[in-house]
């Protein structure tokens, strides 16, 4: 079972432009996509993306850190 986290910049993002987790309860990719559309169209959120997490696997922090410029 995967977890789907919708990240993005809220319209009232304090002007910092930092993305935040906006929704963490999606149980499927399709549900996460629907939530993402609502956040964009009705709430004005920007830079939306979906992060897929597999809680059965330990996170690979080394790859995440090395992938950043």
WOWOWO-V452621 format. One record per backbone hydrogen bond with DSSP energy under -0.5 kcal/mol. CO is the residue of the C=O (numbers start at 0). NH is the residue of the N-H. Records with the same first field share a line. If there is no record, write none. Layout:
CO=NH ; NH
This chain:
0=54
2=4 ; 52
3=5 ; 25
4=6 ; 50
5=21 ; 22
6=48
7=9 ; 19
8=45
9=12
11=13
12=15 ; 16
19=7 ; 21
22=5
25=3
27=31
28=32
29=33
30=34
31=35
32=36
33=37
34=38
35=39
36=40
37=41 ; 42
38=44
39=43
45=8
48=6
49=51
50=4 ; 52
52=2 ; 54
53=56
58=60
59=63
60=64
61=65
62=66
64=67
